[in-house]
């Protein structure tokens, strides 16, 4: 009877041990995912303080649990390898030893190391994958490059735009406040490729956007050709308002034309845009949000852009996936994309300076 009770007790302990290891695996998994791409927010990172507590407790729990796993596997090897008994033949001992070396040992090392260092080991590997593939399925993406702490103030904060699947930018915008006031400008800085090679639905005719932080107003001008000789004309094509505290919100009216001299008659487009989550700015972290259309009934609709992740080992660069109100088939350089993107770049500048500022211990 005692032997049966011992067997049941051992089985229960084994199940509990396996269950805790699975739970710890999910703990590390959510830490890695949230560290790389905290958007959209979950129960793990609904608040900055909540994520900090999640992070600290993961390490506090991971150390003793790694020690528990070490003891368990040490006991296994002591029982199976060092004291195998005399009931097994020499051939069976060889099979057990080979199985323990090539199958059990990798599993044991994994279960011992991951509670200690899982976050550090997995995060860089996952970050590289997410950086390369986060915007798959989107027609365009932008890389927002903020100024680091040790760079002079004349270095511009820029947004470089790419077609999906390309590694070469097609044009670059920057953001600046010439007189250091409450007026900021997000405008076309330069073309990085021949303008004739840029598809019409990816050509930036909305080339200058102004943000008035006193009145929370946004306006913009579009530039288009008027003839085949290269002459252009500029006209107002965007106005609206925005909010950056709490939800990231835009209410804009625009009439952005395509880059052609025989464009069809323009119509005004009205767009309400709101971030999916209220908290979109992290302490010592890059902006993180999914910006979607907002219907009259208060329901969120089409995603027009979403932040992806910062580059591994370069927190000054933030990748943003770009779509449109019409979805992936529409233009990703319309007012509903470019107007919010300038403010995201402005906040990425703040994040880049914070994350590159030397600590007091350096």
MISE-39715 format. One record per residue (C-alpha): z, y, x; residue number from 1. Coordinates in nm, 3 decimals, padded with zeros to 5 digits, always signed. Layout:
N
<node pz="Z" py="Y" px="X" voke="NUM"/>
...
END
This chain:
362
<node pz="+00.000" py="+00.000" px="+00.000" voke="1"/>
<node pz="+00.086" py="+00.232" px="+00.283" voke="2"/>
<node pz="-00.254" py="+00.175" px="+00.444" voke="3"/>
<node pz="-00.433" py="+00.269" px="+00.121" voke="4"/>
<node pz="-00.227" py="+00.587" px="+00.087" voke="5"/>
<node pz="-00.306" py="+00.681" px="+00.446" voke="6"/>
<node pz="-00.677" py="+00.629" px="+00.379" voke="7"/>
<node pz="-00.668" py="+00.851" px="+00.069" voke="8"/>
<node pz="-00.474" py="+01.120" px="+00.256" voke="9"/>
<node pz="-00.722" py="+01.108" px="+00.544" voke="10"/>
<node pz="-01.017" py="+01.135" px="+00.301" voke="11"/>
<node pz="-00.862" py="+01.438" px="+00.130" voke="12"/>
<node pz="-00.796" py="+01.607" px="+00.465" voke="13"/>
<node pz="-01.153" py="+01.537" px="+00.571" voke="14"/>
<node pz="-01.294" py="+01.689" px="+00.252" voke="15"/>
<node pz="-01.073" py="+01.997" px="+00.289" voke="16"/>
<node pz="-01.182" py="+02.033" px="+00.653" voke="17"/>
<node pz="-01.548" py="+02.010" px="+00.560" voke="18"/>
<node pz="-01.501" py="+02.253" px="+00.271" voke="19"/>
<node pz="-01.332" py="+02.515" px="+00.488" voke="20"/>
<node pz="-01.608" py="+02.486" px="+00.748" voke="21"/>
<node pz="-01.871" py="+02.541" px="+00.478" voke="22"/>
<node pz="-01.677" py="+02.843" px="+00.349" voke="23"/>
<node pz="-01.653" py="+02.983" px="+00.702" voke="24"/>
<node pz="-02.027" py="+02.931" px="+00.742" voke="25"/>
<node pz="-02.091" py="+03.145" px="+00.433" voke="26"/>
<node pz="-01.848" py="+03.402" px="+00.571" voke="27"/>
<node pz="-02.050" py="+03.434" px="+00.892" voke="28"/>
<node pz="-02.379" py="+03.424" px="+00.698" voke="29"/>
<node pz="-02.289" py="+03.719" px="+00.475" voke="30"/>
<node pz="-02.161" py="+03.913" px="+00.775" voke="31"/>
<node pz="-02.492" py="+03.863" px="+00.957" voke="32"/>
<node pz="-02.708" py="+03.950" px="+00.655" voke="33"/>
<node pz="-02.502" py="+04.255" px="+00.565" voke="34"/>
<node pz="-02.493" py="+04.380" px="+00.925" voke="35"/>
<node pz="-02.872" py="+04.361" px="+00.952" voke="36"/>
<node pz="-02.976" py="+04.475" px="+00.606" voke="37"/>
<node pz="-02.691" py="+04.605" px="+00.388" voke="38"/>
<node pz="-02.931" py="+04.683" px="+00.106" voke="39"/>
<node pz="-02.874" py="+04.618" px="-00.180" voke="40"/>
<node pz="-02.497" py="+04.637" px="-00.170" voke="41"/>
<node pz="-02.295" py="+04.332" px="-00.262" voke="42"/>
<node pz="-01.925" py="+04.258" px="-00.305" voke="43"/>
<node pz="-01.908" py="+04.228" px="+00.075" voke="44"/>
<node pz="-02.016" py="+04.587" px="+00.146" voke="45"/>
<node pz="-01.966" py="+04.770" px="-00.181" voke="46"/>
<node pz="-01.746" py="+05.010" px="+00.014" voke="47"/>
<node pz="-01.730" py="+05.088" px="+00.385" voke="48"/>
<node pz="-01.362" py="+04.997" px="+00.401" voke="49"/>
<node pz="-01.431" py="+04.668" px="+00.223" voke="50"/>
<node pz="-01.690" py="+04.564" px="+00.478" voke="51"/>
<node pz="-01.459" py="+04.662" px="+00.764" voke="52"/>
<node pz="-01.187" py="+04.438" px="+00.618" voke="53"/>
<node pz="-01.440" py="+04.155" px="+00.572" voke="54"/>
<node pz="-01.546" py="+04.190" px="+00.936" voke="55"/>
<node pz="-01.193" py="+04.198" px="+01.078" voke="56"/>
<node pz="-01.071" py="+03.903" px="+00.870" voke="57"/>
<node pz="-01.372" py="+03.697" px="+00.977" voke="58"/>
<node pz="-01.268" py="+03.725" px="+01.341" voke="59"/>
<node pz="-00.897" py="+03.681" px="+01.268" voke="60"/>
<node pz="-00.962" py="+03.362" px="+01.070" voke="61"/>
<node pz="-01.238" py="+03.241" px="+01.304" voke="62"/>
<node pz="-01.015" py="+03.210" px="+01.610" voke="63"/>
<node pz="-00.754" py="+02.966" px="+01.470" voke="64"/>
<node pz="-01.017" py="+02.774" px="+01.275" voke="65"/>
<node pz="-01.227" py="+02.727" px="+01.588" voke="66"/>
<node pz="-00.914" py="+02.586" px="+01.749" voke="67"/>
<node pz="-00.867" py="+02.348" px="+01.454" voke="68"/>
<node pz="-01.222" py="+02.221" px="+01.495" voke="69"/>
<node pz="-01.164" py="+02.178" px="+01.867" voke="70"/>
<node pz="-00.858" py="+01.961" px="+01.801" voke="71"/>
<node pz="-01.043" py="+01.752" px="+01.539" voke="72"/>
<node pz="-01.337" py="+01.679" px="+01.764" voke="73"/>
<node pz="-01.112" py="+01.619" px="+02.062" voke="74"/>
<node pz="-00.932" py="+01.359" px="+01.855" voke="75"/>
<node pz="-01.264" py="+01.199" px="+01.758" voke="76"/>
<node pz="-01.377" py="+01.162" px="+02.119" voke="77"/>
<node pz="-01.038" py="+01.040" px="+02.230" voke="78"/>
<node pz="-01.042" py="+00.772" px="+01.960" voke="79"/>
<node pz="-01.405" py="+00.668" px="+01.991" voke="80"/>
<node pz="-01.484" py="+00.716" px="+02.358" voke="81"/>
<node pz="-01.161" py="+00.691" px="+02.554" voke="82"/>
<node pz="-00.989" py="+00.427" px="+02.340" voke="83"/>
<node pz="-01.265" py="+00.226" px="+02.173" voke="84"/>
<node pz="-01.063" py="-00.095" px="+02.154" voke="85"/>
<node pz="-01.196" py="-00.440" px="+02.231" voke="86"/>
<node pz="-01.349" py="-00.524" px="+01.896" voke="87"/>
<node pz="-01.689" py="-00.377" px="+01.988" voke="88"/>
<node pz="-01.941" py="-00.542" px="+02.212" voke="89"/>
<node pz="-02.075" py="-00.370" px="+02.521" voke="90"/>
<node pz="-02.404" py="-00.302" px="+02.343" voke="91"/>
<node pz="-02.226" py="-00.147" px="+02.046" voke="92"/>
<node pz="-02.023" py="+00.071" px="+02.282" voke="93"/>
<node pz="-02.348" py="+00.199" px="+02.436" voke="94"/>
<node pz="-02.488" py="+00.285" px="+02.093" voke="95"/>
<node pz="-02.168" py="+00.463" px="+01.991" voke="96"/>
<node pz="-02.159" py="+00.656" px="+02.318" voke="97"/>
<node pz="-02.525" py="+00.763" px="+02.286" voke="98"/>
<node pz="-02.474" py="+00.867" px="+01.923" voke="99"/>
<node pz="-02.163" py="+01.065" px="+02.020" voke="100"/>
<node pz="-02.347" py="+01.236" px="+02.306" voke="101"/>
<node pz="-02.676" py="+01.332" px="+02.142" voke="102"/>
<node pz="-02.581" py="+01.368" px="+01.774" voke="103"/>
<node pz="-02.209" py="+01.428" px="+01.740" voke="104"/>
<node pz="-02.166" py="+01.652" px="+02.045" voke="105"/>
<node pz="-02.415" py="+01.922" px="+01.932" voke="106"/>
<node pz="-02.252" py="+01.927" px="+01.588" voke="107"/>
<node pz="-01.906" py="+01.949" px="+01.744" voke="108"/>
<node pz="-02.005" py="+02.234" px="+01.975" voke="109"/>
<node pz="-02.166" py="+02.419" px="+01.685" voke="110"/>
<node pz="-01.853" py="+02.387" px="+01.469" voke="111"/>
<node pz="-01.626" py="+02.495" px="+01.755" voke="112"/>
<node pz="-01.832" py="+02.792" px="+01.874" voke="113"/>
<node pz="-01.949" py="+02.942" px="+01.543" voke="114"/>
<node pz="-01.608" py="+03.046" px="+01.404" voke="115"/>
<node pz="-01.542" py="+03.226" px="+01.734" voke="116"/>
<node pz="-01.880" py="+03.382" px="+01.814" voke="117"/>
<node pz="-02.113" py="+03.305" px="+01.522" voke="118"/>
<node pz="-02.163" py="+03.670" px="+01.427" voke="119"/>
<node pz="-02.250" py="+03.772" px="+01.781" voke="120"/>
<node pz="-02.487" py="+03.479" px="+01.836" voke="121"/>
<node pz="-02.679" py="+03.480" px="+01.509" voke="122"/>
<node pz="-02.709" py="+03.855" px="+01.443" voke="123"/>
<node pz="-02.957" py="+03.940" px="+01.721" voke="124"/>
<node pz="-03.176" py="+03.640" px="+01.637" voke="125"/>
<node pz="-03.181" py="+03.725" px="+01.268" voke="126"/>
<node pz="-03.229" py="+04.097" px="+01.339" voke="127"/>
<node pz="-03.550" py="+04.031" px="+01.530" voke="128"/>
<node pz="-03.689" py="+03.819" px="+01.245" voke="129"/>
<node pz="-03.597" py="+04.073" px="+00.977" voke="130"/>
<node pz="-03.746" py="+04.360" px="+01.177" voke="131"/>
<node pz="-04.078" py="+04.176" px="+01.205" voke="132"/>
<node pz="-04.100" py="+04.047" px="+00.848" voke="133"/>
<node pz="-03.888" py="+04.267" px="+00.619" voke="134"/>
<node pz="-04.190" py="+04.463" px="+00.494" voke="135"/>
<node pz="-04.423" py="+04.167" px="+00.439" voke="136"/>
<node pz="-04.585" py="+04.220" px="+00.100" voke="137"/>
<node pz="-04.571" py="+04.599" px="+00.117" voke="138"/>
<node pz="-04.894" py="+04.796" px="+00.177" voke="139"/>
<node pz="-04.734" py="+05.024" px="+00.438" voke="140"/>
<node pz="-04.415" py="+05.080" px="+00.632" voke="141"/>
<node pz="-04.266" py="+05.364" px="+00.834" voke="142"/>
<node pz="-04.042" py="+05.365" px="+01.138" voke="143"/>
<node pz="-03.798" py="+05.655" px="+01.134" voke="144"/>
<node pz="-03.704" py="+05.753" px="+01.488" voke="145"/>
<node pz="-03.396" py="+05.974" px="+01.512" voke="146"/>
<node pz="-03.280" py="+06.171" px="+01.812" voke="147"/>
<node pz="-03.015" py="+06.004" px="+02.028" voke="148"/>
<node pz="-02.697" py="+06.171" px="+02.151" voke="149"/>
<node pz="-02.823" py="+06.241" px="+02.504" voke="150"/>
<node pz="-03.162" py="+06.383" px="+02.402" voke="151"/>
<node pz="-03.213" py="+06.761" px="+02.390" voke="152"/>
<node pz="-03.241" py="+06.937" px="+02.055" voke="153"/>
<node pz="-03.611" py="+07.007" px="+02.096" voke="154"/>
<node pz="-03.687" py="+06.635" px="+02.065" voke="155"/>
<node pz="-03.824" py="+06.586" px="+01.715" voke="156"/>
<node pz="-03.708" py="+06.336" px="+01.456" voke="157"/>
<node pz="-04.026" py="+06.158" px="+01.354" voke="158"/>
<node pz="-04.155" py="+05.910" px="+01.098" voke="159"/>
<node pz="-04.446" py="+05.696" px="+01.217" voke="160"/>
<node pz="-04.656" py="+05.530" px="+00.947" voke="161"/>
<node pz="-04.823" py="+05.190" px="+00.974" voke="162"/>
<node pz="-05.054" py="+04.983" px="+00.758" voke="163"/>
<node pz="-04.914" py="+04.641" px="+00.671" voke="164"/>
<node pz="-04.961" py="+04.393" px="+00.953" voke="165"/>
<node pz="-05.050" py="+04.660" px="+01.209" voke="166"/>
<node pz="-04.861" py="+04.748" px="+01.525" voke="167"/>
<node pz="-05.032" py="+05.086" px="+01.575" voke="168"/>
<node pz="-04.924" py="+05.394" px="+01.381" voke="169"/>
<node pz="-05.190" py="+05.589" px="+01.192" voke="170"/>
<node pz="-05.009" py="+05.923" px="+01.159" voke="171"/>
<node pz="-04.671" py="+06.082" px="+01.227" voke="172"/>
<node pz="-04.450" py="+06.325" px="+01.034" voke="173"/>
<node pz="-04.148" py="+06.514" px="+01.165" voke="174"/>
<node pz="-03.862" py="+06.705" px="+01.007" voke="175"/>
<node pz="-03.720" py="+07.033" px="+01.129" voke="176"/>
<node pz="-03.538" py="+07.348" px="+01.026" voke="177"/>
<node pz="-03.698" py="+07.624" px="+01.236" voke="178"/>
<node pz="-03.419" py="+07.876" px="+01.196" voke="179"/>
<node pz="-03.132" py="+07.631" px="+01.151" voke="180"/>
<node pz="-03.088" py="+07.734" px="+00.789" voke="181"/>
<node pz="-03.063" py="+07.538" px="+00.466" voke="182"/>
<node pz="-03.442" py="+07.507" px="+00.448" voke="183"/>
<node pz="-03.598" py="+07.197" px="+00.608" voke="184"/>
<node pz="-03.962" py="+07.096" px="+00.644" voke="185"/>
<node pz="-04.109" py="+06.747" px="+00.652" voke="186"/>
<node pz="-04.470" py="+06.784" px="+00.761" voke="187"/>
<node pz="-04.763" py="+06.609" px="+00.924" voke="188"/>
<node pz="-04.719" py="+06.626" px="+01.301" voke="189"/>
<node pz="-05.030" py="+06.446" px="+01.422" voke="190"/>
<node pz="-05.285" py="+06.176" px="+01.349" voke="191"/>
<node pz="-05.242" py="+05.875" px="+01.576" voke="192"/>
<node pz="-05.582" py="+05.727" px="+01.495" voke="193"/>
<node pz="-05.924" py="+05.854" px="+01.388" voke="194"/>
<node pz="-05.891" py="+06.014" px="+01.045" voke="195"/>
<node pz="-06.216" py="+05.853" px="+00.932" voke="196"/>
<node pz="-06.065" py="+05.507" px="+00.984" voke="197"/>
<node pz="-05.768" py="+05.569" px="+00.750" voke="198"/>
<node pz="-05.824" py="+05.427" px="+00.398" voke="199"/>
<node pz="-05.828" py="+05.689" px="+00.122" voke="200"/>
<node pz="-05.518" py="+05.546" px="-00.044" voke="201"/>
<node pz="-05.330" py="+05.568" px="+00.287" voke="202"/>
<node pz="-05.450" py="+05.912" px="+00.394" voke="203"/>
<node pz="-05.173" py="+06.177" px="+00.382" voke="204"/>
<node pz="-05.297" py="+06.477" px="+00.184" voke="205"/>
<node pz="-04.938" py="+06.581" px="+00.101" voke="206"/>
<node pz="-04.887" py="+06.729" px="+00.446" voke="207"/>
<node pz="-04.597" py="+06.971" px="+00.409" voke="208"/>
<node pz="-04.276" py="+06.925" px="+00.210" voke="209"/>
<node pz="-03.996" py="+07.182" px="+00.190" voke="210"/>
<node pz="-03.633" py="+07.102" px="+00.103" voke="211"/>
<node pz="-03.409" py="+07.383" px="-00.020" voke="212"/>
<node pz="-03.050" py="+07.260" px="+00.017" voke="213"/>
<node pz="-02.909" py="+07.570" px="-00.153" voke="214"/>
<node pz="-03.081" py="+07.496" px="-00.482" voke="215"/>
<node pz="-03.151" py="+07.125" px="-00.419" voke="216"/>
<node pz="-03.519" py="+07.199" px="-00.476" voke="217"/>
<node pz="-03.825" py="+07.033" px="-00.323" voke="218"/>
<node pz="-04.180" py="+07.172" px="-00.303" voke="219"/>
<node pz="-04.492" py="+07.057" px="-00.126" voke="220"/>
<node pz="-04.847" py="+07.153" px="-00.029" voke="221"/>
<node pz="-05.153" py="+06.931" px="-00.010" voke="222"/>
<node pz="-05.450" py="+06.974" px="+00.224" voke="223"/>
<node pz="-05.795" py="+06.836" px="+00.138" voke="224"/>
<node pz="-06.152" py="+06.893" px="+00.264" voke="225"/>
<node pz="-06.378" py="+07.130" px="+00.071" voke="226"/>
<node pz="-06.708" py="+07.032" px="+00.233" voke="227"/>
<node pz="-06.857" py="+06.792" px="+00.484" voke="228"/>
<node pz="-06.824" py="+07.037" px="+00.775" voke="229"/>
<node pz="-06.450" py="+06.986" px="+00.811" voke="230"/>
<node pz="-06.324" py="+07.292" px="+00.625" voke="231"/>
<node pz="-06.004" py="+07.234" px="+00.429" voke="232"/>
<node pz="-05.801" py="+07.403" px="+00.162" voke="233"/>
<node pz="-05.425" py="+07.391" px="+00.099" voke="234"/>
<node pz="-05.258" py="+07.425" px="-00.237" voke="235"/>
<node pz="-04.922" py="+07.359" px="-00.399" voke="236"/>
<node pz="-04.907" py="+07.004" px="-00.537" voke="237"/>
<node pz="-04.537" py="+06.917" px="-00.563" voke="238"/>
<node pz="-04.221" py="+07.064" px="-00.707" voke="239"/>
<node pz="-03.892" py="+06.922" px="-00.827" voke="240"/>
<node pz="-03.526" py="+06.866" px="-00.749" voke="241"/>
<node pz="-03.309" py="+06.616" px="-00.567" voke="242"/>
<node pz="-02.950" py="+06.496" px="-00.526" voke="243"/>
<node pz="-02.808" py="+06.321" px="-00.221" voke="244"/>
<node pz="-02.441" py="+06.286" px="-00.311" voke="245"/>
<node pz="-02.358" py="+05.966" px="-00.494" voke="246"/>
<node pz="-02.691" py="+05.825" px="-00.608" voke="247"/>
<node pz="-03.002" py="+05.931" px="-00.416" voke="248"/>
<node pz="-03.205" py="+06.099" px="-00.692" voke="249"/>
<node pz="-03.540" py="+06.278" px="-00.724" voke="250"/>
<node pz="-03.704" py="+06.447" px="-01.024" voke="251"/>
<node pz="-04.053" py="+06.551" px="-00.916" voke="252"/>
<node pz="-04.382" py="+06.666" px="-01.063" voke="253"/>
<node pz="-04.690" py="+06.627" px="-00.845" voke="254"/>
<node pz="-05.068" py="+06.624" px="-00.836" voke="255"/>
<node pz="-05.154" py="+06.473" px="-00.499" voke="256"/>
<node pz="-05.531" py="+06.438" px="-00.445" voke="257"/>
<node pz="-05.717" py="+06.184" px="-00.233" voke="258"/>
<node pz="-05.896" py="+06.287" px="+00.085" voke="259"/>
<node pz="-06.245" py="+06.347" px="-00.048" voke="260"/>
<node pz="-06.459" py="+06.646" px="-00.146" voke="261"/>
<node pz="-06.559" py="+06.485" px="-00.477" voke="262"/>
<node pz="-06.213" py="+06.390" px="-00.600" voke="263"/>
<node pz="-06.170" py="+06.349" px="-00.977" voke="264"/>
<node pz="-05.984" py="+06.605" px="-01.182" voke="265"/>
<node pz="-05.612" py="+06.599" px="-01.105" voke="266"/>
<node pz="-05.335" py="+06.538" px="-01.353" voke="267"/>
<node pz="-04.967" py="+06.609" px="-01.318" voke="268"/>
<node pz="-04.749" py="+06.306" px="-01.250" voke="269"/>
<node pz="-04.382" py="+06.318" px="-01.340" voke="270"/>
<node pz="-04.145" py="+06.080" px="-01.164" voke="271"/>
<node pz="-03.774" py="+06.015" px="-01.190" voke="272"/>
<node pz="-03.647" py="+05.819" px="-00.890" voke="273"/>
<node pz="-03.299" py="+05.684" px="-00.820" voke="274"/>
<node pz="-03.141" py="+05.461" px="-00.561" voke="275"/>
<node pz="-03.031" py="+05.121" px="-00.684" voke="276"/>
<node pz="-02.681" py="+05.166" px="-00.541" voke="277"/>
<node pz="-02.458" py="+05.470" px="-00.544" voke="278"/>
<node pz="-02.336" py="+05.444" px="-00.187" voke="279"/>
<node pz="-02.643" py="+05.469" px="+00.037" voke="280"/>
<node pz="-02.493" py="+05.627" px="+00.349" voke="281"/>
<node pz="-02.275" py="+05.407" px="+00.570" voke="282"/>
<node pz="-02.005" py="+05.515" px="+00.812" voke="283"/>
<node pz="-02.167" py="+05.484" px="+01.155" voke="284"/>
<node pz="-02.467" py="+05.312" px="+00.998" voke="285"/>
<node pz="-02.825" py="+05.392" px="+00.906" voke="286"/>
<node pz="-02.918" py="+05.497" px="+00.552" voke="287"/>
<node pz="-02.953" py="+05.191" px="+00.329" voke="288"/>
<node pz="-03.114" py="+05.211" px="-00.012" voke="289"/>
<node pz="-03.376" py="+05.081" px="-00.250" voke="290"/>
<node pz="-03.543" py="+05.370" px="-00.433" voke="291"/>
<node pz="-03.683" py="+05.280" px="-00.775" voke="292"/>
<node pz="-03.834" py="+05.455" px="-01.074" voke="293"/>
<node pz="-03.588" py="+05.553" px="-01.344" voke="294"/>
<node pz="-03.696" py="+05.515" px="-01.707" voke="295"/>
<node pz="-03.592" py="+05.738" px="-01.999" voke="296"/>
<node pz="-03.360" py="+05.462" px="-02.113" voke="297"/>
<node pz="-03.177" py="+05.470" px="-01.778" voke="298"/>
<node pz="-03.323" py="+05.139" px="-01.660" voke="299"/>
<node pz="-03.454" py="+05.103" px="-01.305" voke="300"/>
<node pz="-03.816" py="+04.999" px="-01.264" voke="301"/>
<node pz="-04.070" py="+04.978" px="-00.982" voke="302"/>
<node pz="-03.951" py="+04.991" px="-00.621" voke="303"/>
<node pz="-04.125" py="+05.273" px="-00.433" voke="304"/>
<node pz="-03.949" py="+05.226" px="-00.099" voke="305"/>
<node pz="-03.662" py="+05.040" px="+00.058" voke="306"/>
<node pz="-03.493" py="+05.066" px="+00.394" voke="307"/>
<node pz="-03.510" py="+04.744" px="+00.593" voke="308"/>
<node pz="-03.315" py="+04.739" px="+00.919" voke="309"/>
<node pz="-03.266" py="+04.921" px="+01.245" voke="310"/>
<node pz="-03.427" py="+04.789" px="+01.561" voke="311"/>
<node pz="-03.207" py="+04.550" px="+01.757" voke="312"/>
<node pz="-03.048" py="+04.736" px="+02.051" voke="313"/>
<node pz="-03.202" py="+05.064" px="+01.930" voke="314"/>
<node pz="-03.008" py="+05.205" px="+01.638" voke="315"/>
<node pz="-03.217" py="+05.524" px="+01.645" voke="316"/>
<node pz="-03.510" py="+05.342" px="+01.478" voke="317"/>
<node pz="-03.501" py="+05.250" px="+01.110" voke="318"/>
<node pz="-03.778" py="+05.055" px="+00.936" voke="319"/>
<node pz="-03.865" py="+05.151" px="+00.578" voke="320"/>
<node pz="-04.097" py="+04.951" px="+00.350" voke="321"/>
<node pz="-04.330" py="+05.169" px="+00.141" voke="322"/>
<node pz="-04.488" py="+05.094" px="-00.195" voke="323"/>
<node pz="-04.571" py="+05.324" px="-00.489" voke="324"/>
<node pz="-04.507" py="+05.378" px="-00.859" voke="325"/>
<node pz="-04.804" py="+05.149" px="-00.924" voke="326"/>
<node pz="-04.661" py="+04.880" px="-00.698" voke="327"/>
<node pz="-04.824" py="+04.740" px="-00.383" voke="328"/>
<node pz="-05.173" py="+04.815" px="-00.519" voke="329"/>
<node pz="-05.107" py="+05.191" px="-00.541" voke="330"/>
<node pz="-05.094" py="+05.465" px="-00.280" voke="331"/>
<node pz="-04.790" py="+05.449" px="-00.053" voke="332"/>
<node pz="-04.833" py="+05.811" px="+00.063" voke="333"/>
<node pz="-04.784" py="+05.980" px="-00.273" voke="334"/>
<node pz="-04.517" py="+06.236" px="-00.351" voke="335"/>
<node pz="-04.278" py="+05.971" px="-00.484" voke="336"/>
<node pz="-04.272" py="+05.812" px="-00.136" voke="337"/>
<node pz="-04.310" py="+06.104" px="+00.106" voke="338"/>
<node pz="-04.069" py="+06.346" px="-00.063" voke="339"/>
<node pz="-03.766" py="+06.110" px="-00.048" voke="340"/>
<node pz="-03.864" py="+05.980" px="+00.297" voke="341"/>
<node pz="-03.807" py="+06.317" px="+00.462" voke="342"/>
<node pz="-03.444" py="+06.323" px="+00.351" voke="343"/>
<node pz="-03.394" py="+05.965" px="+00.464" voke="344"/>
<node pz="-03.526" py="+06.066" px="+00.808" voke="345"/>
<node pz="-03.284" py="+06.359" px="+00.813" voke="346"/>
<node pz="-02.993" py="+06.122" px="+00.751" voke="347"/>
<node pz="-03.129" py="+05.875" px="+01.006" voke="348"/>
<node pz="-03.104" py="+06.158" px="+01.260" voke="349"/>
<node pz="-02.732" py="+06.191" px="+01.184" voke="350"/>
<node pz="-02.687" py="+05.814" px="+01.211" voke="351"/>
<node pz="-02.879" py="+05.795" px="+01.539" voke="352"/>
<node pz="-02.663" py="+06.061" px="+01.702" voke="353"/>
<node pz="-02.344" py="+05.891" px="+01.583" voke="354"/>
<node pz="-02.438" py="+05.543" px="+01.698" voke="355"/>
<node pz="-02.547" py="+05.663" px="+02.046" voke="356"/>
<node pz="-02.247" py="+05.890" px="+02.106" voke="357"/>
<node pz="-02.035" py="+05.743" px="+02.389" voke="358"/>
<node pz="-01.691" py="+05.628" px="+02.284" voke="359"/>
<node pz="-01.382" py="+05.799" px="+02.424" voke="360"/>
<node pz="-01.329" py="+05.492" px="+02.646" voke="361"/>
<node pz="-01.667" py="+05.526" px="+02.821" voke="362"/>
END
